[in-house]
């Protein structure tokens, strides 16, 4: 995922994407090499190895202007809101790349339709266009004009929630969308058969493109957009990016699950959906032992990590 708040990446792939890959001939015996999206717990940086002690990319942020989706954290109040901010990251550990094409017929259409394309088993040949992509989805892409983005976003790719131990959702995210690319290498990329090698194969050329993918940055009139994640790579958003938070201003003191899920509605086809959700259990305690936030917030609550539960939707309830 990419935004202007991240360090600028040099775009090496100057050639048009369509020139990099070719369209496969349709064959009745073809089978799809599917991606597999593995969701890391919130706060885990790109390349999460499974060690919860490395997942420290989260904080508690008091903000003076609740209408600002990012904003600076205040060291003292009065604050309008308190946010639990965190980095999110997800890996592709499947057999083939996650390859997404967005398209609209003209600039009068505010959003793009989305199709997913698949690599064919026994070949690294890839579809090269929206028309050639095999799977029509109900996802959409839209252009985010905010200064920290100004590129095309895939909607409904990942969701964040704060739940009580019974599983009830107390707070849901306000995240708008994501610009997908190869932002880091997974810790187990070397053991995944589908990880691209060399520089000349279509999957390797796709990986080169996705490493510099900016989702048609500043191209509000674009008609086509390509996004995706190669096998052995992942995509992340840092905690200081717009809407990378849950608003905990009205959350009482207690123990909760912070849950993040990639491809929550399963609109994108994957090899395995069982690793799409991860969670952490946290304790939230307002100052002076208060049961809830005071009417005038001058100090944030103390948020403490209890445990991390990769691959699980429930974490706050003690293990049996």
N, C-alpha and C positions, 0 to 999 in steps of 0.2 A: 504494500500500500504506500502511496506516495503523496506528500503534500509539501508546500513550500517551506514548512517548518523543519523539514529534514535537510541534511546537507545535500547540495546539488550533486547529481550524478551525471557524469559525462556520457552522453548518448553516442555510443560507438557505431550503432547500426544506422547508417545514413541511407541505406537502400530501402526502398519500399518493402513492406512486409510480404506482399504478394509475390515479390521476386525471390523470396527466400525459400518458399516451400511450394510444393505442387499438389494438385488435386488428385486423390486416388481414384482409380477406376472402380466402379461399383461391382462387387462380386457377391454372389449369394452366400458364399462360405466365409465371408469376412466376419471376424469377431472384434469387439472393441477392447482396447486397452484402457481401462478406466483409471481416473485419478482416485486418490484416497486422502481426504483432508483430515489431518490430525490436529485437534485444537489443544493448545497449551493452556494451563490455568492463567487467569489474569495476573499481570505483573511479571510474566515470564518473557525475557527478551528473545529475539530470534535465535534459533539454534538451541532451544531448551533441551537439556540432556536427560531430564527426568529427575534431577536433583532439586527439590523445592527450595533449598537454601540459596539457589542462584536467582530466585524470582523475587527481586527487590524493587522492581520498577513500578511502584505504586506509592501514592501519598495521599494526605488529607489536605484539602485546599479550601480556605475561606476566601470567598469572592465578594467584592463590594458592589458589583453590578451583575445581578443574576441574569440579565439579558445577554451578556457576553458569553458566547459558546466556549471560549477558551479563557482569556483573561489572565491577569497576574494574581498570584496568591498573596493574600494580605496577612501580615504577621499579627495584626490586632484589628479589632472591630470598631464600630458595629458592622457586621457582615450581613449581606442579604441572603447568602446561601453557603452551604458547605458541601463540597464534592469529594467523593472518593475517586481519584484519578488513577489510571493504570495503563500500562502497555498491553497490547494484545498481539498474539502471533499464531499463525497456523501453517503447518507444513503439508506438502504433498508427498506422501509416502506410497503412492499407488503404482500401477503398472504403466501408466501413460500420463501425459501432461493434462492439466486443466486448461482448456483452450476455449475462450469465450469471444464471440463476435457480436458486436452491436451494430445496428443499421437502422436508418430512417430514409425515406424516399426524398424528403426535402426539408428545408430549414423551418417550415411552418409547423412541423411536428416537434413538440417540446421534448419528447423522449424517444429513445431508440428501442426497438425490439431486440431480443437477445436469443442467440442460439449457441449451443455447446457443440464443439467438434471433438472427434475422437481419432486417436491413432489406431491403425489397423494391426492386429496381431500378425507377427511375421514380417512386418515392414515398418519403417519409421516414416513413411510418407504421411503427410498431414493435409487436411483440407486447407484451402487458402482464402476462403471468403465466407461471408454470411450465407450466401446461397448454397455453398458446398457443405456447410456444417450440418451434421446429421440429426441433431436433437433441438426441436423448438421448445423454448421454456416460456414461463409466464413472468420471468424477471424483466427488468427494464434498466436502461441507463439514462442518466440525466446529467446535464452540465451544471456543476456547482460553481457559482460566481464569486464565492467568498475569496478574499485575498489569499488565504492560506491554502487554497485549492486551485480553482480556475482550470478544472479539467473534468473529464467525464467519469462518473461514478457508477459502478454496478450496485444496484439496490439490493437490500435484504440478504447480504452475504454473511453477516455475523450479527449476533444479538448478545446484549448484556442484561443481566437481571440481578436484583437483590431479593433473596427469598428467605422466609423464616424456616426453622427446622422442619415444619410440617409440609414445606414445599409451596406455600402461598407466595405469590409475587407481590412484593411491597413497592419496588421501584423498577421501572423498565427504562431502557436506554432511549436516547434521542438521536442516535447515530444515523446519518443520512445515507452514506454509501461508501464504496471503497474503490480505489484504483489499484488493480492487482498487477504484481510483477514479481520477478525473482529478486527479493531484497536481501536474502542471506542463504547460506548453505545449511542444510539440516545436519545434525550431529551424526546421523547414520547414513548420509548420502552415499558413502562408499560401498555400503552393503546392499543398496537398492539396485536391482538389475536395470531398471528403467532410467537411472540417472544418466543424462547425456554425457558423452565423452567426445574428445576431439573437437573439431571446429567446422567440419564440412557437411555432416549429416543434417537433414531437416530439423531434427529435434535439437541439435547443437546450435543451429542457426536461430531457431525459435528461442532458445535460452539466452543467446546474445541479445536478441531483440527485447526480451522480457526484463533483462538486467537494466536496460535503460528506458523501460517503458514509462512514459509520462501521461498516457491516456489522452493524447491530443491536447496537451497543455496549451492554453490560450486559443484553442481552435473551437470557438463556440459554434461555428457554422459547419463543423465536421458532419459528414454523413455516415462514416464508418469508423469504428473503434475496435481495437484488439486488446484483450486483457488475458491474464492467465498466470499459472504457476507451473514450472517444470517439475518433474520428478526430482527429488533430492534438494529442492529449494523451498523457501517459505516466504510469507509476506507478513509484515508487521506494521503497526501504527504505534508511535510513541505516546506516552501519557500526556504530553502537552499539546496534542493535536485537538482540534475542535471536537467536542462531544465524546472524547475518550474518558467518560466519567459517568458515575451514577450520583444523583442528587440525594444526599442523606440528611438534609436539613430537618425533615419531618420524621425521621426514623428514630424510634425510642431506643434507649439503651438496651442491649441484649446481644444475642449470638445469632449470626446470619450466614447464609451461603451467598457468595458472589459467584455467579454462574455465567459462563460465556459459551456460546454454541455457534459453530460455523455451519452454514447450509441448513438452518433450523427447519425449514419447510421442505427440504429435500427436492427442491426444484432442479438442482444440478445433480446429474447422475454420478454416483461414486461406486467404488468397489466395496466399501464398508462404511456404514453410518455409525458403527458402534463407538468410534473414537471422536465423534464430533462435538462432544460436550466435556468440559472440565470445570472444576470449581475449587474455591478455597473457603474455609470457614474463618470468620472474623468475629471478634468481640468489639462492639461499639459502646463506649461509656462516655456520657456527657459529664462535664466538669462538676466537681463537688458531689458526685454520686447521684446526680439528678436523673430522673426517669426519662426526661426528654429535653429538647433544646429550650433554653430560656427565651423569653420574648425579645431580648436584646442579646445577640450572640457576639461576645467579645473574645471567646476562646473556642477552639474546635473541640470535638469529642476526641478521645483517645481511641484509635483503632488498632487492634492487635491481631496478628495472624495466629490462629490456633493450629490449623493444619492445612495441607494442600492435597487435593484429590484429583490427580490427572486422570482423564477418561471417565470421571464419575460426575453425575448431576447433583448428588447429595454429599455434603461434607460436614455440616454443622452437627448432625446427630452423632453421638459417640459411636465408634465402631463396635459391633457386637462380637 
